[in-house]
Amino acid sequence: MSNHHSQGFSRRAFLGGTGAAAAATAVTNKVAAQQVSTPVVDGPTSIDLNVNGKVMSAKVEPRTTLLDVLRNQLDLTAAKPVSADGSSGASTVLIDGKPAMASTTLALAAVGKQITTCESLLDDDVPKAFVQHDAQQCGFCTPGFVVAVRAFLNKNPNATEEEIRAGLNGNICRCGTYANVIQAVISLVKGN
Ligand code: FES
């Protein structure tokens, strides 16, 4: 029987190595969303999350993503599971006011933070502008876009078209609605 330790190899070292590789990949990923640090816990844990101004309870394992909790425990299904690595932008939510990918944020890392999902933006000007400018087709990417636009405009209320295009390049639409999305955001900047 082989002895991994005697060969200079251990499971801990392997896991540490894969973690470093994942971190290196994350650093090179162009998605502009924030990274949130995660506390260390053992096994399933009950947590409280502040979502859209309400405290909601969930039971999570250390590996459970925020997206999993939102969709499968809290019945908040606007954020979508398109890309596990967050590269589609479909799972965009706000954490403490900044855009983050719920698919790459561990639920434990969101404890103590203010989480905002697209469900809380129903009366916001952004979804209204999307409707006025016909900025969705199948709509699967739309909640992520709406949250990303809200975060972008909060920071860049007078953005130019070029800045809008650059600011939203972390969100992908398979239906190709980009032109109308940009027009919707331009209309919001112009206030019409
Ligand atoms: S409207 Fe279908 S993916 Fe964007």
Residues whose N, C-alpha, C, O or C-beta is under 5 A from the ligand:
A	BS01	FES	Q136 Q137 C138 G139 F140 C141 C173 R174 C175 T177
